[in-house]
Amino acid sequence: MTETSTETSTETSIETSFGPLLRQCRQAAGLSLRQLAARVGYDHSYLSQVERGQRPGSADLARLCDQELGTGARLSSTFERKPARAAQLRPEADPLETAWRGLAATLGAGGPRPGDHRSVPPASLLPDLVRQLRGAAQAEAAELGMLIAETLTRLDERSTARRWWWAARATADSLGDGPLPAVARAREAIIGLAERRPLTELLQLADESVALDRQAPGAAGCAPLTARALVLAELGRTHEAQQALQELIGAGDEVLRATPQAQPYELHWAEGRVCTALGYGVAGCVLLERARELCPESWIGERARLDLSLAECLVVAGEVAAGLATALRVLVELPDEWHDTLVYDAADRVLRVVQAEPGAAELRRLLARPVHRSGRSVGIGSSQR
């Protein structure tokens, strides 16, 4: 072989990117995507995206594939050459993968996967969500990113949560058409109310969510309309909030029929919350009672927030003593691991309307307790109360 041909061969080898090389090696070993995925512990759809160049892969994936495919260190060395070249071709890294590294280093391996995230306390849930994100397909990664952002908010890690909301939105937007871009903005706006983020900022998110949902009406469920109605009510824009509530009620039954995974209790909770903010105490209590009936017993945190929303509504309806007693009972009886930012926000809303009532001082004392974090830091940013 001539010197020129040797140089050309070497250059071609170096220019081979990680994804195509992984496909070549897998096919040479006679393995399907699912077979290799099972051996290395990654999702097969994630491996497919890596092979097509849609996801960057990781050093850990390269090392495991080298072991399973008998390729020495060929894949690992190819992946190690990739970052410098990738930086020239694609300046922005995968936002969720970048965020994942920070939390994964802090949390380590998670415990067993829960059957439903609503039945697991936030401090216990977070490590498992982070573990599930590794190797997830992009749509699943966007949904997990939203759950991680919500969980970080519940643990009062608000600075880190903001990064995760941004990453989840960016990942959802990269998918193009579909409900996730609208869902991501709606959920961030709803959770942002508990964080006391600027209402103009949250209204922008809610409006964007509704606009995106109109491209495929109902695909995002009730979340866009819920977010807009809640934010408008919080802003005190009564007429617009009333219109948004009517739109939410009108679309609710249709959305529930068309979206099997939708939770009816969430729709009634939203309607009840908006009614409470608008001063419709009796109607709000009826809706919140219905939501409570539909909420599973094992969803302890959700039921606590429902009870506290009902307590606020009772006060608005003139049942001050009953509302205050309900709020005190919830905070006293709720296990420590479920004391989170969303629960405290719901209780604080009760406190705001019973400031001068007997018993308000006890509610204020209970709200002074710290959010339960299982005795450790759960993020890479500082909290902002």
C-alpha positions as CSV (number, residue, x, y, z in Angstrom):
1,M,0.0,0.0,0.0
2,T,1.4,3.5,-0.9
3,E,1.9,6.2,1.6
4,T,-1.0,8.2,0.1
5,S,-3.4,5.3,0.3
6,T,-2.4,4.6,3.9
7,E,-3.1,8.2,4.8
8,T,-6.5,8.0,3.1
9,S,-7.4,4.8,4.9
10,T,-6.4,6.3,8.2
11,E,-8.3,9.5,7.6
12,T,-11.4,7.5,6.6
13,S,-11.2,5.5,9.8
14,I,-10.9,8.6,11.9
15,E,-13.8,10.3,10.2
16,T,-16.1,7.3,10.8
17,S,-18.6,8.6,13.4
18,F,-19.6,6.7,16.5
19,G,-23.2,5.9,15.4
20,P,-22.6,4.4,12.0
21,L,-19.6,2.5,13.4
22,L,-21.7,1.0,16.2
23,R,-24.2,-0.2,13.6
24,Q,-21.5,-1.8,11.5
25,C,-20.0,-3.6,14.6
26,R,-23.5,-4.7,15.7
27,Q,-24.4,-6.1,12.3
28,A,-21.0,-7.8,12.0
29,A,-21.7,-9.6,15.3
30,G,-25.1,-10.7,14.0
31,L,-27.1,-8.9,16.8
32,S,-30.4,-7.1,16.4
33,L,-30.9,-3.7,18.1
34,R,-33.1,-5.3,20.8
35,Q,-30.5,-8.0,21.5
36,L,-27.7,-5.6,21.9
37,A,-29.9,-3.2,24.0
38,A,-30.8,-6.1,26.4
39,R,-27.1,-7.0,26.8
40,V,-25.9,-3.5,27.6
41,G,-28.9,-2.3,29.6
42,Y,-30.0,0.5,27.2
43,D,-33.4,1.1,25.5
44,H,-33.4,-0.2,22.0
45,S,-35.0,2.9,20.6
46,Y,-32.2,5.0,22.2
47,L,-29.6,2.7,20.5
48,S,-31.4,3.2,17.2
49,Q,-31.2,7.0,17.6
50,V,-27.5,6.8,18.4
51,E,-26.8,4.7,15.3
52,R,-28.7,7.2,13.1
53,G,-26.8,10.1,14.7
54,Q,-29.9,11.6,16.4
55,R,-28.4,11.1,19.9
56,P,-24.7,11.4,20.8
57,G,-24.4,8.2,22.8
58,S,-22.0,8.1,25.8
59,A,-18.6,6.8,26.9
60,D,-20.4,4.2,29.1
61,L,-22.4,2.9,26.1
62,A,-19.3,2.7,24.0
63,R,-17.4,0.8,26.6
64,L,-20.3,-1.7,27.2
65,C,-20.7,-2.2,23.4
66,D,-17.0,-2.9,23.0
67,Q,-17.3,-5.6,25.6
68,E,-20.4,-7.2,24.1
69,L,-19.3,-7.0,20.5
70,G,-15.7,-7.9,21.0
71,T,-14.4,-4.8,19.4
72,G,-11.5,-4.1,21.8
73,A,-11.5,-0.4,22.5
74,R,-12.5,0.6,18.9
75,L,-15.9,2.1,19.8
76,S,-14.6,3.8,22.9
77,S,-11.7,5.4,21.1
78,T,-14.1,6.6,18.3
79,F,-16.5,8.1,20.8
80,E,-13.6,9.9,22.7
81,R,-12.7,11.6,19.4
82,K,-16.2,12.7,18.9
83,P,-16.7,15.6,21.3
84,A,-14.2,17.9,19.7
85,R,-15.5,17.3,16.3
86,A,-19.2,17.4,17.4
87,A,-18.6,20.8,19.1
88,Q,-17.7,22.2,15.6
89,L,-20.7,20.7,13.9
90,R,-23.3,21.0,16.7
91,P,-22.5,23.7,19.3
92,E,-25.5,22.8,21.6
93,A,-25.4,19.5,23.5
94,D,-28.6,17.6,24.3
95,P,-30.0,19.7,27.1
96,L,-31.5,16.8,29.1
97,E,-28.4,14.7,28.8
98,T,-26.3,17.6,30.1
99,A,-28.7,18.1,33.0
100,W,-28.8,14.4,33.7
101,R,-25.1,14.3,34.3
102,G,-25.3,16.8,37.0
103,L,-28.1,15.1,38.9
104,A,-26.8,11.6,38.3
105,A,-23.5,12.5,39.9
106,T,-25.3,13.8,42.9
107,L,-27.8,11.1,43.4
108,G,-26.1,7.9,42.3
109,A,-28.2,4.8,41.5
110,G,-31.9,4.8,42.2
111,G,-34.0,2.3,44.0
112,P,-36.7,0.1,42.5
113,R,-38.9,1.7,39.8
114,P,-42.3,2.8,41.3
115,G,-45.5,1.6,39.8
116,D,-46.8,5.2,39.8
117,H,-44.9,8.4,40.6
118,R,-47.8,9.9,42.5
119,S,-47.5,7.2,45.1
120,V,-43.8,7.9,45.9
121,P,-42.5,10.7,48.1
122,P,-40.5,13.3,46.1
123,A,-37.1,12.7,47.8
124,S,-37.4,8.9,47.1
125,L,-38.8,9.5,43.6
126,L,-36.1,11.7,42.2
127,P,-33.2,9.2,42.0
128,D,-35.4,6.8,40.1
129,L,-36.6,9.4,37.6
130,V,-33.0,10.3,36.9
131,R,-32.1,6.6,36.4
132,Q,-35.0,6.1,34.0
133,L,-33.8,9.1,31.9
134,R,-30.6,7.3,30.9
135,G,-31.2,5.7,27.5
136,A,-34.8,6.9,27.2
137,A,-36.3,7.7,23.8
138,Q,-36.6,11.4,23.2
139,A,-40.4,11.7,23.8
140,E,-40.1,9.7,27.0
141,A,-37.0,11.8,28.0
142,A,-39.1,15.0,27.6
143,E,-41.8,13.6,29.9
144,L,-39.3,12.5,32.4
145,G,-37.6,15.9,32.3
146,M,-40.9,17.5,33.2
147,L,-41.4,15.1,36.1
148,I,-37.9,15.8,37.4
149,A,-38.5,19.5,37.2
150,E,-41.7,19.1,39.1
151,T,-40.1,16.9,41.7
152,L,-37.2,19.4,42.2
153,T,-39.7,22.1,42.7
154,R,-41.5,20.0,45.3
155,L,-38.1,19.6,47.1
156,D,-37.6,23.4,47.0
157,E,-34.6,23.1,44.6
158,R,-36.0,25.9,42.4
159,S,-32.8,27.0,40.7
160,T,-32.1,23.5,39.5
161,A,-35.7,23.0,38.6
162,R,-35.6,26.0,36.2
163,R,-32.8,24.4,34.3
164,W,-34.8,21.2,34.0
165,W,-37.9,23.0,32.8
166,W,-35.8,24.6,30.1
167,A,-34.2,21.3,29.1
168,A,-37.6,19.5,29.0
169,R,-39.1,22.3,26.8
170,A,-36.1,22.2,24.5
171,T,-36.3,18.4,24.1
172,A,-40.1,18.6,23.6
173,D,-39.7,21.3,20.9
174,S,-37.1,19.2,19.1
175,L,-39.7,16.5,18.5
176,G,-41.7,18.8,16.2
177,D,-45.4,18.1,15.9
178,G,-47.2,16.5,18.8
179,P,-48.7,17.5,22.2
180,L,-45.5,17.6,24.3
181,P,-44.4,21.2,23.6
182,A,-47.8,22.4,24.7
183,V,-47.8,20.1,27.7
184,A,-44.4,21.2,28.9
185,R,-45.3,24.9,28.9
186,A,-48.6,24.2,30.6
187,R,-47.2,22.1,33.4
188,E,-44.4,24.6,34.0
189,A,-46.9,27.4,34.3
190,I,-49.1,25.5,36.7
191,I,-46.1,24.5,38.9
192,G,-44.8,28.0,38.6
193,L,-47.8,29.3,40.5
194,A,-46.6,27.4,43.6
195,E,-43.1,28.8,43.1
196,R,-44.6,32.3,43.0
197,R,-42.8,33.0,39.8
198,P,-43.7,36.3,38.0
199,L,-47.3,36.0,36.7
200,T,-46.6,37.7,33.4
201,E,-43.9,35.1,32.7
202,L,-46.3,32.3,33.6
203,L,-49.1,33.8,31.4
204,Q,-46.7,33.8,28.5
205,L,-46.1,30.1,29.0
206,A,-49.8,29.4,29.3
207,D,-50.6,31.4,26.2
208,E,-47.9,29.6,24.2
209,S,-49.3,26.3,25.4
210,V,-52.8,27.2,24.3
211,A,-51.6,28.4,20.9
212,L,-49.6,25.2,20.3
213,D,-52.5,23.0,21.4
214,R,-54.8,24.8,18.8
215,Q,-52.7,23.2,16.1
216,A,-54.1,19.8,17.2
217,P,-57.0,20.6,19.6
218,G,-57.2,18.4,22.7
219,A,-54.0,16.5,22.0
220,A,-52.4,18.0,25.1
221,G,-55.4,17.2,27.3
222,C,-56.8,19.9,29.7
223,A,-53.3,21.2,30.7
224,P,-53.1,24.2,28.4
225,L,-56.6,25.5,29.3
226,T,-56.0,24.8,32.9
227,A,-52.8,26.7,33.0
228,R,-54.3,29.8,31.3
229,A,-57.4,29.8,33.6
230,L,-55.4,29.5,36.8
231,V,-52.9,32.2,35.8
232,L,-55.6,34.6,34.7
233,A,-57.4,34.0,38.0
234,E,-54.2,34.6,40.0
235,L,-53.7,37.9,38.1
236,G,-57.1,39.1,39.1
237,R,-58.3,39.4,35.5
238,T,-61.7,38.3,36.4
239,H,-63.6,38.5,33.1
240,E,-60.9,36.7,31.1
241,A,-60.6,34.1,33.9
242,Q,-64.4,33.5,33.8
243,Q,-64.1,33.0,30.0
244,A,-61.2,30.7,30.4
245,L,-63.1,28.7,33.0
246,Q,-66.1,28.3,30.7
247,E,-63.8,27.1,27.9
248,L,-62.1,24.6,30.3
249,I,-65.5,23.3,31.4
250,G,-66.8,23.1,27.8
251,A,-63.7,21.2,26.6
252,G,-63.2,19.0,29.6
253,D,-65.7,16.2,28.9
254,E,-64.6,16.0,25.3
255,V,-60.9,15.8,26.3
256,L,-61.6,13.1,28.9
257,R,-63.4,11.0,26.3
258,A,-60.6,11.5,23.7
259,T,-57.6,11.0,26.1
260,P,-57.8,7.8,28.0
261,Q,-54.8,8.6,30.1
262,A,-56.3,11.9,31.3
263,Q,-57.2,12.1,35.0
264,P,-60.7,13.3,35.7
265,Y,-59.8,14.5,39.2
266,E,-57.2,16.8,37.7
267,L,-59.9,18.5,35.6
268,H,-62.2,19.0,38.6
269,W,-59.3,20.2,40.8
270,A,-58.5,22.9,38.2
271,E,-62.1,23.9,37.8
272,G,-62.5,24.1,41.6
273,R,-59.3,26.1,42.0
274,V,-60.4,28.7,39.5
275,C,-63.8,28.9,41.1
276,T,-62.2,29.5,44.4
277,A,-60.0,32.3,43.0
278,L,-63.0,33.9,41.4
279,G,-65.0,33.7,44.7
280,Y,-67.4,31.0,43.7
281,G,-67.1,29.1,47.0
282,V,-70.0,26.7,46.8
283,A,-69.3,25.6,43.2
284,G,-65.7,25.3,44.0
285,C,-66.4,23.0,47.0
286,V,-68.6,20.8,44.9
287,L,-65.9,20.4,42.2
288,L,-63.1,19.8,44.7
289,E,-65.1,17.2,46.6
290,R,-65.7,15.4,43.4
291,A,-62.0,15.6,42.6
292,R,-61.2,14.1,46.0
293,E,-63.6,11.2,45.4
294,L,-61.7,10.4,42.1
295,C,-58.2,10.7,43.5
296,P,-56.7,7.3,44.6
297,E,-56.0,6.8,48.3
298,S,-52.3,5.9,47.6
299,W,-51.6,9.3,46.0
300,I,-50.9,10.9,49.4
301,G,-49.4,14.1,48.2
302,E,-52.1,14.7,45.6
303,R,-54.9,14.1,48.2
304,A,-53.2,16.5,50.7
305,R,-53.1,19.3,48.1
306,L,-56.8,18.5,47.2
307,D,-57.8,18.7,50.9
308,L,-55.9,22.0,51.3
309,S,-57.5,23.4,48.1
310,L,-60.9,22.4,49.6
311,A,-59.9,24.1,52.9
312,E,-59.3,27.4,51.1
313,C,-62.6,27.0,49.2
314,L,-64.5,26.4,52.4
315,V,-63.1,29.7,53.8
316,V,-64.1,31.5,50.7
317,A,-67.6,30.0,51.0
318,G,-67.8,31.4,54.6
319,E,-67.0,28.2,56.4
320,V,-63.9,29.6,58.0
321,A,-63.7,27.4,61.1
322,A,-64.2,24.2,58.9
323,G,-61.6,25.4,56.4
324,L,-59.0,26.2,59.0
325,A,-59.6,22.9,60.9
326,T,-59.1,21.0,57.6
327,A,-55.8,22.7,56.8
328,L,-54.5,22.1,60.3
329,R,-55.5,18.4,60.2
330,V,-53.8,17.9,56.8
331,L,-50.5,19.3,58.0
332,V,-50.5,17.5,61.3
333,E,-51.4,14.1,59.9
334,L,-49.4,14.2,56.7
335,P,-46.2,12.1,57.0
336,D,-43.0,14.1,57.0
337,E,-41.8,12.7,53.6
338,W,-44.8,14.3,51.9
339,H,-44.2,17.8,53.2
340,D,-43.2,19.6,50.0
341,T,-43.3,23.0,48.4
342,L,-46.7,22.3,46.6
343,V,-48.3,21.2,49.8
344,Y,-47.0,24.3,51.7
345,D,-48.2,26.6,48.9
346,A,-51.7,25.1,49.1
347,A,-51.7,25.6,52.9
348,D,-50.3,29.1,52.6
349,R,-53.2,30.0,50.3
350,V,-55.5,29.1,53.2
351,L,-53.4,31.2,55.6
352,R,-53.7,34.3,53.4
353,V,-57.5,34.3,53.9
354,V,-57.6,33.5,57.6
355,Q,-54.8,35.8,58.9
356,A,-56.9,37.2,61.7
357,E,-58.7,34.1,62.7
358,P,-58.1,32.0,65.9
359,G,-55.9,29.1,64.9
360,A,-54.0,31.0,62.2
361,A,-50.9,31.2,64.4
362,E,-50.8,27.4,64.6
363,L,-51.1,27.1,60.8
364,R,-48.3,29.7,60.4
365,R,-46.1,27.6,62.8
366,L,-46.7,24.4,60.9
367,L,-45.8,26.2,57.7
368,A,-42.4,27.2,59.1
369,R,-41.3,23.6,59.0
370,P,-38.7,22.8,56.3
371,V,-39.5,20.9,53.1
372,H,-38.5,17.2,53.6
373,R,-35.4,16.4,51.5
374,S,-34.3,13.2,53.1
375,G,-31.3,14.9,54.6
376,R,-29.4,15.5,51.4
377,S,-28.9,18.0,48.6
378,V,-30.7,16.9,45.5
379,G,-29.5,19.2,42.9
380,I,-26.6,21.3,41.6
381,G,-28.3,24.7,42.2
382,S,-29.1,26.7,45.3
383,S,-32.7,26.9,46.5
384,Q,-34.6,30.1,46.2
385,R,-37.5,30.6,48.6
